[in-house]
Amino acid sequence: MKVYIETMGCQMNRLDSELVAGAIRAEGHELVTDPTGADVLLYNTCSVRGHAEQKAHSRLAEQSRRKAESRRPIVIGVFGCMAQREGAPLLERYPQLDIVCGPGQLEAIPGLIAASANGQRRRSAVLDPPRNDPDGCRESAFDRMDMSRDPSLTTGPAQAFVRISRGCNRFCTYCVVPYVRGPQLNRDPARVVEEVRRLVEAGRSEITLLGQTVNAYRWRSGTTTVRFSDLLERVSAVAGLRRLRFVTSHPADFSDDVLEAMARLANVCPYIHLPAQSGSDAVLERMRRGYTRGQYDELVNRARAIVPGVVLAGDFIVGFPGETEEDHRASADLIRRSGYKNSFIFRYSPRPATAAAEKLVDDVPLPVKQRRHSELLAVQAEVGLAHHHQYVGETVEVLAEGPSPKAGKCKSSNGAGLSQLVGRTTGDHIVVFDGGRELVTQYVQVEVLAATPLTLIGKMAPLSSASA
């Protein structure tokens, strides 16, 4: 059958989709990029924000109508965080829906597809509740999928995600993740290193380690404890690994041993995604983030002192219950002080079952949220532009990822036709430059000529590339 998969949400969801795609292809099915002619439509969903769930419901409603009007049998499935949160009632809401599968049950999807295609009863496969894991079955299942992955289905031809943990123990009051992905489970470091080795041998020279709170990783076996910094050291030693990244970090779990490992290990990228969520102590306390504004500022100072050239990115929620104009100004001040490369800024939306939804009043009016959102975006654009301008006139190493999404044809100085390529630096800066498509997967030297709040613009330097 022809199978279409659409992914919504974070890097963890993208990895889940890669694993599901590999399992489906192993069953002999064909993966397609157009839903129109597909026999199976799968939607990997996100529950972190209300907008993400609205998008998923829109897709399900649209495809349910299409299926009802079509004479051709179509299997429709939904998996991921929204599927876990809403569960079997989705089958009642959408009579044309065949499969509901939580993120802890991904191994079941090929079998669910086969059963649905054979006309069997519609199925729901979710862990209830997801925090229960009898006999370590959930831990074993997700490790099996990761170790059996298809290297050809990674995020890019030279890049891959590798999961080191799943779930979260933090219970920030606004966050649904612990409820839909369960408690944090950490993988055996030997298995992580082996997966990275296989991917590098398959040509993936840049690896990103994933976890909901990646720096909270701990592996205990007998009297031995492997910390996140220890794991970085082990993975960085894999022969042929050119770049090692990690996301997403929690400020309360960021110890100096991780910063020291970043400074010491040459292939660990000097980039930290460090969500603050607010610059106000009062809001941080209501969010149950586990740190103060002063502690966050101290962490930024230590990162800049220990890791040469470190680049930071942030996350912020505007309009959290009880947020005042003074709290809002504190977030703007934190953006300016931290000098982020970029920030992901979102309006607060209550998530069912979370402490904030159940115990706090969503008392910031939508127009105020929209204004504060626009104001923080403007502050970040100003800060991002200043940050990117620092690189104008410099030569940076870029991993060429592919054609720029906005690229047409452009002309080089000698009139030759070149594609506009896009790639990233070790600091995760997006760089646009002219070059032939044969450079994709290559590491090239690019002279930076100009900057925008989000992008560096450059040209190939006279001394060019080294192969990935």
C-alpha positions, 0 to 999 in steps of 0.5 A: 500500500501507499502510505502518507505520513504527516508530522506535526510538532517537535524533533521527537515527533519527527524522529517517531515518524522516521521510526514508523516509516522504517517499520512500515517500509519493512513490511513492503509498503511504499512511502509517498509524499502526496496524500491524494493517492495514498491508501493509508494516511497517518498523522503524527500529532502534537499536544503542546499547544492548542493550535497544534491540536486544532491543525490535527483535527482539521486534517482528520475532518478533511480526510474523513470527509474525503474517505466518506465520499470516495469509493476507494478504501482508505485507512486513516490513522492518528498517532503521537501526543494528541492521540495519547491524550484523547485516546479512543474517543477520537474514534467516536468523533471521527467515524472514518478514523481507523487507528489511534496510537499513542507515542509509547505504542508505535511498534503496533502501527504496522499491525494496526494498518494490516488489520484495518486494511483487512476490514477488522474493527477500528483500533486504539493502542494507547497506554492507560495511564502512560506513566505505568510501565509494567516489567519495563515493556515501554522502555524495551519497545522504544529501544527496539524501534530505535535500534532497528531504524532505517538510516535512509529515513533520517532528517537529512542526508548528512544529519540524524536524530538519536533519542537518548530518553523519552518522557519527562519528570518535571511537571511544569504546570503548563506542560502536557508532555509528562501526561502523554509521554510518561516518565523519563526513561533513559537508554543504555549508553552503549545502545546510544553509542551503537546507534550513532556508530551505525548512522555515521557509517551510513553517512550521517556526520551530524547527530543530534541527541534528543530528550524532553529534558536531554540534560537530565539524562542519567543511566545507572547500572549497579554502582555506575552512573553515566551522566549526560556529560559522560554520554557526550564524551562517549558519543563524541568519540565515534569515528567519523562523527563531525558534529554532535548537538543536543536538544532540549535542555532544562535550565535546572538540570544544566550543570557545569560538567556539561559546559566543560564537556562542550568546551573540551570535546571538539565535535560538540557544537557550541549551541544550547537551546535553553528555554527560559519561558519567562523573565519573571520570578513570579511567573517562573514560580507559577510555572513550577520551572525550578529556577529563578531569573537570577539563577538563569542569568548565572547559567548564561554567564557560566555558559559564556565563560566556559564554552568559547563562542557559545550560541544560545536560543530561548523559549518564551510563553506570553500571557501565562495566568497572572502575568502582569506588564511588569512580568512581560517587561522582565521577559523582554529584558531577559531576551536582550540580556541573553543575546539569543540567536533566536527565540521561540515565542508562543501565546499561552493556551491551557492544556487539559489535565495540566496543573495550570489548566486546573488550578490557575485562571487564564486571566490574560485577555487574548488581545493582550496576549497577541500584543505581548507576543508581537512585542517580544517577537520585535525585541527578539528580531532586534536582538537576533539581528545584532547577534547575526551582524557579529558574523558579517565579514567572518568565514564560517563552516557550513554543512550544506543541507540542500536547496533554500526553500525560497531559492530560484536560480541566481547567477554567479559573477561569471554568469554560471547558473547556481542554486541557492543553498542553505546550511547551518553552522556549528552554532546553528545559524542558518546560512544561505549561499550560492553553490552547486547541488553537488555540495549538499552533505559537504562542509564548506567555508562561507564568507558572510556578507550580510545578515537578517534577524534569522539568517546569514547570507554569504558566498563560498570562500576562496578556500572551499570545502572538505567532504563530509 
